[in-house]
Amino acid sequence: MARFEFGRGIGDYVVQPTDGLWGVAPGAVVTFWDSVTEGSQYTDLLDATSTPVTEVTADEQGRLPRFFGPNSVTGMWASAGGGSRVWMEAHNVFSAPSTAGSVRDWLNVKDFGAQGDNVTDDTAAIQAALAACPMGGIVYLPAGAYRTSAPLTIPPAVTLMGTHANLMAVVGLVDPPCYIKPLASHSGGAVIRFLDAATGGYSTISAEHRILNVMIDGSDYTDPGMDGIRADGNVQNVGLRDVTIRQVTGAGINTGQNAGFFPYSWRLHRVMTDNCGWHGFAVQVMTDVTLIDCQAIGNGANGFEINNAANSQFIGCRAEWNDNNGFHITGDWATGTGSGGMILGDCSTDRNGHSGVLVDAVGNGPIQISNLHTRRDGRNNGAGGGGYAGLKVDGATVPLIVDMVTCYPGVDDDGSQTNSPQYGVRVEDSTYVDIRGGFLHAATAGWSDGGGNTTLRRGPNIRERTGSTAAAVDQPAGQWNAAGAMVGDSVAADVSALGAFQPVNHGMAAWSFDPVLALNNSLLTNGTLYLTKIHVSKTTAITKLFWWVTTAGATPTAGQCQVGVYDSAGNRLAVATVDGDISSTGLKTTTIASTTLQAGHFYWIGMVFQAGTAPTVARATGSAGLATAVNAGLVASTYRYASNGTGRTSLPATIDPTTNVATGFAGPWAGAGA
């Protein structure tokens, strides 16, 4: 039988009525009656622990402990002996259902029969409290472990509030339990559900639900596919604050469609999804949502799966140790007036299995990323590599604008596994990506243009490093191209209108200078390795080298006439033997194995010949003794035209660029292309 609390309490005690007029001796036994004269005694009482009692005993200070009286009784006469009695009224009433005409907007689930003892199935009791709560009211979960066997449904404008939500287990910290814990026999696909008006049978729109200070612990439920919180259809303006969802087998929070509508305009503050079986946050076609200081850690798929969240903000959120991507911005964001982009601001990632942030969304709404900090992503089950990056953009048609991004590589916390990610930023097959600045340190390359991009803008304030954190290697800074744009900015793909033809206008990736300026030639010396520097403005996989014979050579030594490519560190990337090409004049096109040249870096095309008569090749300046002028402002390891060693019969696998020697003329013209 439902009870209500008797007495207005201070702590666990009842304030004595007519304070100072009715003294109760320490240890006095108090009984309760229906009238001041001889009447019927009320014996149907419960103490604070819901144990049946017929009377209460004052403590050593004469205070009465908290107790509960019978249903429908609003007041009783109390007697401590000696013939005097005093009237006591009921206060803080918590009964179910409410009596006619009463409005109680703070309902304690224990007054509806919930035990919170980590054993009893409290589903019916908690749901009864939620059903009894008026709009705008609060259903309160005192400290305890509440087991459930079916989804709890929170009606519109009702708040479910607990005492606190543990964010993480901390050694040495013992908190009183306060969580909802599904039983192993739980069914229904979610621990908590928000229903739209049609499904829930509400007379009002489904909106303004709240969950505060609540933890969901799914560790006892093992069947796949149970979400922590699920909402489908037109469910608006939901608020979650200080909520933790851990170890459910589905998504931590999952939203979906019903009757042509999706949930929208939610606000989440300090919400954590921890080791859930699927995505931490599965945001599907939700507009106008705001997430602040939310965290997804250790989830089985993506930390944040953001599938169209137009006009939304994710601020100060973290994605760590998720099996796939930290943040995945994906799906069709559309092109109509109701579409739009989103802001990802001041967010961070750490040691996610794939990329820290992956953007592959389509549509026209711009995505803005500001102050993104990525760290140790691309774990790839400990193997690293895999083409993963701190920030990866792959096949996106949404305009992506990034103000600042940093990447820092690393291994597992215990020092094991492979250094990752492979790239700091990697962009491929995308329509418009503008990255203004950043510091990109990754295992293989800080910046990587994977090709296929329509417009890729690389800002001037991007610095690169490669290798481990303990042995970082600074990479050359990016360069400006002839159009006054940073390399990697494919808006300069056709700048002939400016009067400066570029390699792309000739189907090439790079050249040493415009071949129209190759007005002179030089007879090369047998056995000397000649280096001609090229700058790469767009990451491209090349398969051809171009060079130009003006006077044919003769009698080549078999296998000792070669051309190839070296990177800025002196590593040979590709080589081909060209014995048969030196005996005729004209433009030479030499096929090599596919070799990727990275935007923002320089390379050397190398040549070495051994023949009865060496070939004469095209060059620019006709003046001799210009070794200083053609390499002005450069050091040996960055010379534009140089030689490296004599008496050579092939292109060596490595050279030491610091031993380069400036040539006395502008070296051979050379180019590279796909």
N, C-alpha and C positions, 0 to 999 in steps of 0.2 A: 504494500500500500504506500502510495506517495506521501511524503512528509514535507513539512516546511519548518524552517528554522525559527526558534522562539528566542526572542531577546535581541537587543542591539549589542553587538559584541565589541569588546576591546581585546584584541588578540584572540585567545580561545575562551574568553569569559564573557558572561552576560552582565551588563551594567545593571545594578540594582535600581529599581524605580524609586521615585521620591527620595533622591540621594540625601542621606543624613537623617531621614525620618524613620527608616526601617532598618534596624541593626540586625545583622545575622552573625551569630557567634562562629568562630572558627570551628570547622568540623560539624556544623549543624546540619541536620537532615531536613530538607525542604520538600513538602508535598504540595499537590496542586488540586484545586477544587473548582466546581462550576459556580459557586456562589459564596458570599461572605458568611452566610448563615449555614446551618447544617445542610449539606448538599452531597452531590456525587463527586467522588475523587477521580481525577484523571490519572490513569496508570498506563495508558498506551503511549509510552514515551520511548525515545531513542537517545543514547548519548552521542557524543561527537564522532564516535567511530561506528555509528549506526547499530550499536548493540542495544537490545531491548532493556529498559529500566522502568521502574515504577516511581522513583524518586531520585533527587540529586543531592549531593553532599557538598557543602561549601569547603573551600580550601583553608589553609592556615591563616589567611588574611580575611576570611569571611566572604570571598568572592564565589559566585556561582559559575560552574563550568557551562560551556555551550551545550544546548540540548535541543531536541526536536519534539514537537507536540503533534496531536492527532490532526487529521484532515478536517477542514471546515471550522476549526476553532481559532478565533482571532485573538482571544484573550483568556486568561485564567487567573484565579485567586491563588496566591502562594502563601504557604504557612510554614514558619520555622518553629512552631510550637509556642506555648504560652498564651494561646487564644487570640493573637493578633495576626491579621492577614493583610496582604497588599495586592492590588490589581497589577498584572503584568500583561502587556500587549505584545503581539507577534510583530517582528520586524525582519527585513532582509528575506522576504518570502521567496523561495525557489521551488515551485511545484509544477507538475505537469499533469494534465494541461492547465493553462491559466484559468482562474475563475472568471466568470462573466464580468466584463467591464474592467478587468485589471490589465495593466500594461507593464510588463517587466522586460526591460531591454538588456539585461545581463543575466544569462542563464548558465548555471554551473552544471556540466554534464553529469556530475556525480549525483545531483539531485534527480536525475532521470534514470538512475540505476547503473551508470558506468562505474566500473571498478578501477581501471587503470592499473591492474595488478600483474600485467604481462602474461595473464593466463586466460581470463574471461573474455569471451567475444562481446565487445562493447559496441558493435555496429548499430544495433537497434536503439540503444540508449542515446548514442551520439546523434543519430539521425532524428530521433524524437525531439531532442533539444533544438536541432537545426530547423525542424519543421515548426516548432512552437515559437521560435524567435521572430519578433516583428521586424519589418524592414527598418534598417538602421541600428538594429541591436547586435549584441555580441554573445556568442556561445563560447564559454571559457573552459579550457582544458587545464585543470590543476596538474601539478607535477605527477607523472605516472607514465606507464607504458600501456597504451590502448591498442588492443588487438582487434582487427577487423577481418570480416570474411566476405565483404562486398563493398563496392564503391560508396563513399560518402558523397552526397550531393548537397552542395551549398546553394541555397536559394538566392535570388537577387537581393542585393543591398544588405546581406547578412555577413557578419565577420566571424571567422573562426580564429580564436586567439589562444595560444599557449603561454607558458611562462618564459620559455627561451628555446632557441634552436642551436644545438652544438654545430659549429662549422666543421671541426675536425676532431679526431681523437688525439688527445695530448697526454703523453706519459706523465703520470703524477697528478693529473686533474681528474677528480671524481665528482661529476655533476649528478644531481638527482635526475632520474630519467624523465624526459618529457617528450614523447614522440608517439606517432601512430605507426603501428607495426603490423602489416598484413600477415594473417595466418598462412601456413603452407597450403591450406585448402581454399584460399581466397579465389574468387572468380569475379569477372566483370571487366577486366582489361585496364583498370586504373584504380588507384587508391582514393583519389578525390576527383570528382567530375563537376564541371559547370555545364548545365544544359541550356539550350536556347529556349525561347518562350514556347515554341511549338512542341518540342519534345518534353519540356518540363511541365507543360500545362499552366504556365504562369499567366496572370491577367495583365501583367506589365512586361515591358521589354526586359530582357535578361541583362542586367548590368549591375555595376557597383559591388560585386562580390569582393571580399577581403580575406586574406590569410596572413596572420601576424604571428611571429615567434613560434612557428610550428616546424617540427622535423618529421619527415617520413623515412622510416627505416625498413627497406624491403629485403633485408638479409635472410629472412626465413622462407621467402618465396622463390622457387627455382624455375618454374615454367616460364618459357620465353614470352615476351610481348606485353608485360604489364607496365603501364606508364605510372609515373608518380602523380602528375596532374594532367588531366585531359579535358579539352574543351572543343566542341564542334558547333559550327553555325554562328549565328549572330549573338555573340556574347561580348559585351562592351565594357570598357572602363574597369577592368579587373585590377586590383592592387595586391601585390605580394611584397611583404617586407620581412626580412630576417627569417627566411625560409630555407631549409636544407632538405634535399631529396637524395638519398643515398641507396645504392645497391638494388634499385628496382631493375627488372629485367628488360623493360622497354626504354622509352625516353624518359628523361627527368620531367620535362614539360613538353607536351605535344598538343598542337592545335590543328584542326582540320575543318573541312567543309561540311555543311548540312543545308539542304534546301537552297543552294546557290549562294550561301553566305559563309564568310570566315570570321573568326573572332578578330577584334581590332581595338586599338586605343587602350592597350594595357600599360601598366606602370609596375616595374619590378625593381626593387631596391635590396641589395645585399641578399641575393638569392644564389644558392650553391647547388649544383648537381654533381654528385660524387660517385664515381664508379657505377654508373648506370649501364645497362646492357646495350643501349643504342645511342642516339644523340643525347647530349646533355640538354640542350634547348632545341626543339624542332619547331621553328617559326615558319609556318606555311601560309603565305598570302595574307599576312597581318600588316595592315597599314597603321601608321601613327602610334607605334609602340616605343617605349622608352625603357632601356635597361641601364641601370647605374650600379657600378660596383658588384657585378654578378660574376660568378666563377664557374667554369666547367672543368673538372679534373678527373682524369682516369676513366673517361667514358669509352664505350666500346666502338663508337663510330666517330662522328665529328663533335667537337665541343659545342659549337654553335652552328646549327644548320639553318641558314637564313635564306629561305626560298621566297623571295619577293616580300620585302618589308618597306614599301614605299613610305617616304616621309617619316622615317624612324631614326632613332638615335641609340647607339650602343656606346656608352661612355664609361671609361675606367674599368672595363671588363677584362677578365683573364681566362686564358685557355691553356691548360697544362696537362701533359702526359695522356692526352686522348689518343686512341688507337689510330685515327685517321687525321684529318685536318683540325687545327684549332678553331678557325672560323672558316666557314664555307659559304660564300655569297654566290648564290646560284639561282637557276630558274628563269622564267620569263617575266621580266619586270614591265613588259608591255610598252606601248608607244602612244597611248591616248592621253586625254587631258586628266584622267584620274590616275595616271601612272606617275612615277617619280623615283628618285634615288634615296640614299640614306647617308648617314654620317657614322663612321667608326672612329671614335676619338679617344686618345690616351689609353689605348688598349695594349695588352701584352700577351705573348705566347711563350711557351717553354716546353721543349722536348716532346712535342707532338709527333706521332708516327709518320705523318705525311708533311705537308707544308704548314707553316704557321697560319698563314691566310691564303686561301685559294679563291680567286675570283674567276668564274666562268659564266656569269649571268649574261643574258641577252635582253635587249630593250634599249630605250633611248634616255632613260633617267640617269643622271650622273651620280656615281658613287664617290664619296669623298672620304679619304682616309687621312687622318692627322695624327702625328706623334705616335706612330706604331713602333713598338719595341718587340723584336723577335729574338729568340734565344734557343739554341740547341735543337731546333725542329728538324724534321727529316730523319728521325731516328731509324725508321724503316726496319723495325724488329732488331735493332742493334747493328745493322749492316751499313747504314748511311747510304749515300748515293741516291739512285732511283729517280733523279731529275727533280727532287724536291727542293723547296726554297723557303726562306723566311716569308717572303711574299711572292706568290706565283700567280700569274695571269695567263689563262689558257683558253683561247676561243671566245673571249668576252667581246660583246658588241656594245655594252654599256660604256659610256665615257668614264674613265677612272682617273681621278686626280688625287695624287698623294703628296702632301706637304712635306712630310719628314718620315723616314723609315730607317731603322737601324737593325742590323743583324749581327749576332755574336754566336759563334759555333761552340760546340762542346761535346762531352760524352756523358754517360750516366753519372749519377751522384757518387757512385763508388769507384769511379775512374775507369770502368770497363766499357766495352763496345766502341763503335767507330765514330770518329769526329764527324759531325754534321751540323747544318745542312750542306748539301752540295753547292747550292747557290744562295746568295743573299737575296737578289731579286732576279726572277726569270719571267720573261714575257714572250709569248708566242701566239701567232694566229689571232691577234686581237685588233680591234678597230681603232681605239684611241686610248693611249695610256700616257699620262704626263706625271713624271716623278721628279719633284723639284729639288730634293736634297736628301742626304742621308750618309750614314757610315756603314758600309757593307763588308763584313768580314765573314767568309765562308770557306768551306774546305777546298773547293775547286775554283770558283770565281765569285767575286762579289756581285758583279753585274753580268747578266746573260741575256742576250737577245736571241731567242730561239728561232727567229725568222717568221715570215708570214704575216707580219704586222703592217697595218695600213699607216698608222702614225704612232710612233714611239718617241716620246720626248724625254731626254735625260738632262736634268738640270746641271748647272755648273758646280754645285756644291755637293757632289757625291764623291766620296773617297772609298777606295777598295783595299782589302787585304785578303790574303789566302793563307791556308795552312792552319795549324793548331793555335790555340790561344797563347801557348808558351813560346812558339816559334813563328810568330806572325810575319808574313812577307808583304810589305807595301807594294801595291801595283801602280803602274804609271797612271797619273791623273788623266782624265778624259781630255779630249782636244776639241777645238772649235773647227768647223769645216769652212769651206770657201764661201758659203752662203751666210756666214755669221751665226749659224746655229750649232748647238752642241752635237757632237757625234752621236748617232743613234736616233736623231730626229729626222724621221723619214719624210717630214714635210719638205726637206731639201732634195727629194728624189729627182725633181726636174727643176733646175735653176738656170736653164739656158736663157730664160728671159732676162736674167741679170748679166748675161754676157760671159758667164763662166761655166763651160761645159764640165760635167762631172763624170766619173767612171760609169755611173748608172745609165747615163745617156748613150753609152757605147756597150751596154750589157755587161759591164765589168763590176767587180766589187771594190777594186782599188787600183791605183797606178802611181807611179813615181812623179809624173807630171803629165800635162796634156801632150799627147804625142805630136800635135801640130808644132810644138816647140823643139822637136828632135831634129835640129838642122845640121848637126855635125855627127862625126863618128870617130871611134877610136879602135885601133888594132890592139886586141887584148894579148896579155903575156901568158904563154903556156904555164900551167901549174899554179897560177895565182887565183885565189878565191876572191871574187868580187861580190860585194854586198850592195844592194840597192833597197833603200828603205821605203815602205809604204805604210800609210795610216788607214785604218779601217773605220768607217763611219757607221756601219751596220753589220751586226753579226751575220755572217754568211758562210755557208759550206761551199768552198771552192773546189773545182775539179780541173782547172786549166791555169797555166802560166803563159804569159805573152812576152815575147822578146823579138828583137828586130835585127836581122843581119843585113848590113849594107854592102859588104864585100865578102864573098864566100871564102871559107877556109878550105883546106885540102888535107887529105890523108889523115883522118882522125885515128887516134889510138883506140882500139876497141875497148869500150866500157869505161873510158876515162874522160868523156865529155858529158857533163851533167848540169842540170838546173834543179833548184829545189826551194824550200821555204824554211826559214828559221824564225822562232819566236824571239822576243826581246831578251830572254835569258840565255839565248844561244843554243836552244834545243832544235834539232832538225825535225820538222814535222812531216815533210814529204820530199821525195827525190825521184827524178826520172833521168834516164840516160838518153842523150840526144845526138849520138854519133852521126846519124844520117842527116841531121838538120843543118850542120855547119857548112855543108858543101854547096848550098844554094842561098840566094838572097831572098829577102822579103820578111813579112811578118810571120813569126813562128808561134804556133799554138801547141803547147805541150800538155798532154793529159797526165794528171797525177791522181793518186788515191784521194777520195773526198776528205777534205781537211777544213775544220771549222775555225774561222777567224773571228775573234770577239771584238765587238764594237768598243771603241775607246782605247784600243791597243795598237801598237805598231809591230811590224814584221819586216824581215829582210828577205828579198828574193836573191838567192845566191847562184853564181855561175862559176864553173871551172872547166877549162878546156886543155886537152893535150892532143896536138896534131902537128903534122909536118908544117902546115901554115894555119895559125889560129884565125878565127873569124874576126871580122871588123863589125862592131855593133853601133847602133844609133845612140847618140847622146845629145845633150843640149848645147851648153856653152862651147864656143870655139876657142876660148882663151885658155892658155896653159897656166899652170901654177896657181889654180884657184882652190887649193885644198882648204885654206882657211875660210874663204868666202862661202863655199857651198855647204860648209858645216858650221857656220857662224852660230855662236851661242850654245853649241852642243859639246858634250864630252865623248870620249871614245866609245863608250857603251851605248850611245844614242846617235852616233854619226848617221847622217843622211846617205852619204856615199863613202864607202871604205873598202879596204881589202883586209883579208885575215889569213895570212900565211902564204908561203910560196912552195913550189915543188910538190904540190898536191896532185894526186891522181884521181880524187873523188871528193865529194862533199862529205866531210866528217859528220859523225852522229851528233857531236856537240862542238861548239866553239866557245871561247872566252871573249865576250864582247869588249872587255876592258883592254884587250890587246889589239883592237881594231886600229888600222892605220889609215889616215885620211888620204884619199886619192887626189891627184893634182888636177883633176877635171871633174865635171859633173858626170857621174857614172852612167852605166848603161840604162836606157829606158826599159821599164818592165811594168807589167800589170798582172792582175789575178782576177779570175771570175769563175762563175758556176759552169 
